[in-house]
Amino acid sequence: YKLRDELSPNASIEDVLELVQWPVNKSNVLLVTHQPLIGDVIKKLLQIQISEVVIRKGSVWWLRSRNKENEEQTMLVTVQTPEML
């Protein structure tokens, strides 16, 4: 694993997305960071319109990007809580 400043609590959503090369990167990436950054990234990718997305500690969210009819889409594949892992 690599520790990166782009994943620190003071990082921006854009820093994270640039680091993982979203949505053009076709490789699997495991992103580990803290709230509220991870919640903000998921909120942006899934276009959630509430003020805050709370991500349970230790949970795993699997997101996938696809291009359908010339439009980038983010799909939520699954969410696993620590009890399910």
C-alpha positions as CSV (number, residue, x, y, z in Angstrom):
1,Y,0.0,0.0,0.0
2,K,1.0,3.6,-0.4
3,L,0.3,6.5,1.9
4,R,-0.7,9.6,0.0
5,D,-1.4,13.2,0.9
6,E,-4.3,13.1,-1.5
7,L,-6.1,10.8,1.1
8,S,-5.5,12.9,4.2
9,P,-8.4,14.4,6.0
10,N,-7.6,17.8,4.5
11,A,-7.6,16.5,0.9
12,S,-10.3,17.6,-1.6
13,I,-12.7,15.4,-3.5
14,E,-10.9,16.4,-6.7
15,D,-7.5,15.3,-5.2
16,V,-8.9,11.9,-4.5
17,L,-10.5,11.5,-7.9
18,E,-7.4,12.6,-9.7
19,L,-5.3,10.2,-7.6
20,V,-7.4,7.2,-8.6
21,Q,-7.9,8.5,-12.1
22,W,-11.7,8.3,-11.9
23,P,-13.5,7.5,-14.2
24,V,-10.8,6.6,-16.8
25,N,-8.8,4.1,-14.8
26,K,-10.0,0.6,-15.6
27,S,-7.9,-1.0,-12.8
28,N,-9.3,-2.0,-9.4
29,V,-8.4,0.5,-6.7
30,L,-8.9,0.1,-3.0
31,L,-9.3,3.5,-1.4
32,V,-8.9,3.8,2.3
33,T,-9.5,7.2,4.0
34,H,-11.6,8.9,6.7
35,Q,-14.9,10.7,7.1
36,P,-16.0,13.2,6.0
37,L,-13.7,12.8,2.9
38,I,-14.9,9.3,1.9
39,G,-18.5,10.3,2.4
40,D,-18.0,13.4,0.2
41,V,-16.4,11.4,-2.6
42,I,-19.2,8.8,-2.6
43,K,-21.8,11.6,-2.4
44,K,-20.3,13.3,-5.5
45,L,-19.9,10.1,-7.5
46,L,-23.4,8.9,-6.8
47,Q,-24.9,12.4,-7.2
48,I,-26.5,12.2,-3.7
49,Q,-28.3,15.5,-2.9
50,I,-28.2,15.4,0.9
51,S,-25.9,17.4,3.0
52,E,-23.7,14.6,4.4
53,V,-23.2,10.9,3.6
54,V,-22.1,9.0,6.6
55,I,-20.0,5.9,5.9
56,R,-19.8,3.3,8.6
57,K,-16.3,2.7,9.9
58,G,-14.7,-0.3,8.3
59,S,-17.2,-0.7,5.6
60,V,-16.4,-1.4,1.9
61,W,-18.2,0.3,-0.9
62,W,-17.6,-1.0,-4.4
63,L,-18.3,1.5,-7.1
64,R,-17.9,1.0,-10.9
65,S,-17.8,3.6,-13.7
66,R,-19.2,3.0,-17.1
67,N,-20.0,5.1,-20.2
68,K,-23.5,4.5,-21.5
69,E,-24.8,6.5,-24.5
70,N,-21.8,8.9,-24.2
71,E,-22.6,9.6,-20.5
72,E,-20.4,8.7,-17.6
73,Q,-22.3,6.8,-14.9
74,T,-21.3,5.5,-11.5
75,M,-22.8,2.3,-10.3
76,L,-23.0,1.1,-6.7
77,V,-22.2,-2.6,-6.9
78,T,-22.3,-3.5,-3.2
79,V,-21.8,-2.2,0.3
80,Q,-20.3,-4.5,2.9
81,T,-20.3,-3.6,6.6
82,P,-17.7,-5.1,9.0
83,E,-20.3,-7.6,10.2
84,M,-20.7,-8.9,6.7
85,L,-17.0,-9.3,5.9
